Amino acid sequence: MALAAVKSSTRFPDLSTVPAVDEVGVNERVARFQSRSIKKASKVEALKLVLSMIDLTTLEGQDTPGKVRQLCQKAIHLHAAMPGLPHVAAVCVYPTMVAVAKKALAGHDINIASVATAFPSGMSSLSVKLEDTRMAVDAGASEIDMVMSRGAFLAGDYHYVFDEIAAIKEACGAAHLKVILETGELGTLDRVRKASVLAMHAGANFIKTSTGKIQPAATMQVTLVMLQAIRDFYYETDRMIGMKPAGGISTAKLGVHYLVMLRETLGNAWMTPEWFRFGASSLANDVLMQLVKQSTGIYQSADYFSKD
Amino acid sequence: MAIPENKLAFDGGWEYDPAPESTDHIKIKKRYGLFIDGEFVKPAQGRYFDTINPATEEKLSRVADASQADVDRAVAAARKAYRTSWGRMKAAERGKYIFRIARIMQERAREFSVIESLDGGKPIRESRDVDVPLAAAHFFYYAGWADKLDYAFPGRTARPLGVAGQVIPWNFPLLMLAWKIAPALACGNTVVLKPAETTPLTALKLAEVIADAGLPPGVVNIITGAGATGAALLQHPDVDKVAFTGSTVVGRSIQKALAGTGKRYTLELGGKAANIVFADAAIDQAVEGIVNGIFFNQGHVCCAGSRLLVQESVADEVIAKLKDRMETLIVGDPLDKNTDIGAINSPMQLEKIESYLKIGQEEGGEMHQSSCRVPKRGYWCRPTIFTGVSQSSRVVQEEIFGPVLAIQTFRSYDEALSKANNSPYGLSGGIWTDKGAKIFHMTQQIRAGVVWANTFNKFDPTSPFGGYKESGVGREGGLHGLDAYVKLGA
């Protein structure tokens, strides 16, 4: 079938120049980030930053409008007992729940992200994916989290993958496009790097590790490789691309380690919700618990934090 | 890829608060004597000298300055222990004692790490994660060999040599001590060891461990002092085996002094390793390897990757990325858990490094340093790279022993190899490429004792270490390390 016209600003990249990735070296670098000791005020600052970067997510077949409204409430008021906290960056839902979220978040500066393109497998035709995307955008989504066609990518059909992302980007209109690579299905860090390059050149505003439905989901290793791809893209084109690790990041400590990695790889310009997101559902409560601990000196029971 | 310089901003924004390791739990005595025949004794001439913290210039303790009489006493104690206890002991028993040293060292790892960083200036992250665990690992490894020497040398009988005189440098005080003492003891020798004058404290702490482990008196003797003490020890007529790690200049004079004496010796000397990055390497990991190669332990590493050879097609990219990476290196308080680069070990060493910075610029090299702040007191050197230098530059030829990298480019495989080998040194080398065949081909042609592929500065007790050419004689570590401490009979 005919693909939508590719925007003139996108150009198919020269994949032969994508550098190799050495997994042992990546593991060692990650271990260095994890050995950073973040204490006191810098810890509190980091925890608040983590909160502000969360895409609070519910992506279940059993999601109800009630559950989505509850999640939106949490997004606005993370922990009423502790004033002065930031709100999360976005709420992330299925297309059918976008309208519910939009209503619940009215008047608040919180983005609505919607997965689309036959999430999570992406096993459908381009027309269905385009329709899925338009539906989410029309319902009010300001961010679209699409899934890359892993089958085509693994088969080596990079042009198909590129054109599809470009087409979805066009369908997004003003909405930001996050491209989920589903790194857990790519198998090697070399492929992660290559997929990152493809997605960025095809028009992604963000690249994202995982759907959360496949294990392993986000790891610091794949995130580092993607951050390095983002850095090289920036060197080359002057364009900043955002990064979103998603799935499996459930502790405050790990969240802070991601920030250490972000800071030491891309620098300060990326240290905002505009350029970095955590796709997570249970991360927020652990961060809140740590923040309370930092201010009171004691850990509260998990029952003091709302589970939404 | 053309990369504009300093495009990424690492300044300001979110910064890490100080995370200093506590020093409450350590005990450093005001004064240390010499550890001879199982106890701390006063030096014959009553002379002591200060050991200072290079990060603060504050005095940590006073240690004894051993004279010839003290050396005689220590060697006599070692001889007696060799004759009466250690040399006659069942090998399995020897092994038990060495295992005990290893375990106590592990139990007291935190204390050893903090003192190592205080006395030597290295970051606590390294003393905690590298020096101390590796030192313990060496004792564990050689403890295991003690009663298995028949298997190390099949069909031969391995006998101890007698008394080993050992002199170690200040860059890895405890680790070098372990490299020296563990194999010597495992093979049934007794030891007199002299740590470097700027970093004696962990060796003196180890003396406490030796005593706690219940080793018979005189098996391990630790004497402190400067060069004269070391020379007196290594030239002592009753020393059977000499082991030295340090500069090539001193190594050469030791070799001269030992000529014709029949003493066995191992010398681990200087280096100027080539770290070779090919265009097909995993570039981001190679940049990391370059950083680890030259900035590990402030560059006070004999096997440091102090010469970077980078293939011209990726040279600009590698250098730009290296400069960005250097901006994220944290230089400062060695006891801070986030410190990447600690203090230069001594004012003498800092002066030497700074003289090379001057030489490099006078030779026409372009110097670049990271923009980090350094503390006012103490001895510091920012991470530094030189570009625009060549094989005839002194900063390319000579060992600087500091955080200073000389960068050259190459076009062909042969050019890289020729530049790598064009050095009187041959201790180590590094190759970065995604091609396995290139690794195997090149590692066989580089004349160096250790060649790392797609990594750098990796150490393990099972792996032998030592130099070609002016980088030394003999091997330490692994099975080969036993050879230096035994005489083989039929």
Interface residues (C-beta under 8 A of the other chain):
Chain A: T17 P19 A20 V21 D22 V24 G25 V26 E28 R29 S35 R36 S37 I38 K39 K40 A41 S42 K43 E45 A46 L49 Q228 R231 D232 Y234 Y235 E236 L259 V260 R263 E264 L266 G267 N268 A269 M271
Chain B: M1 I3 P4 K7 L8 A9 F10 D11 G12 G13 W14 E15 Y16 D17 P18 A19 R125 D129 D280 A281 A282 I283 D284 Q285 A286 E288 G289 A320 T328 K337 N338 D434 N454 T455
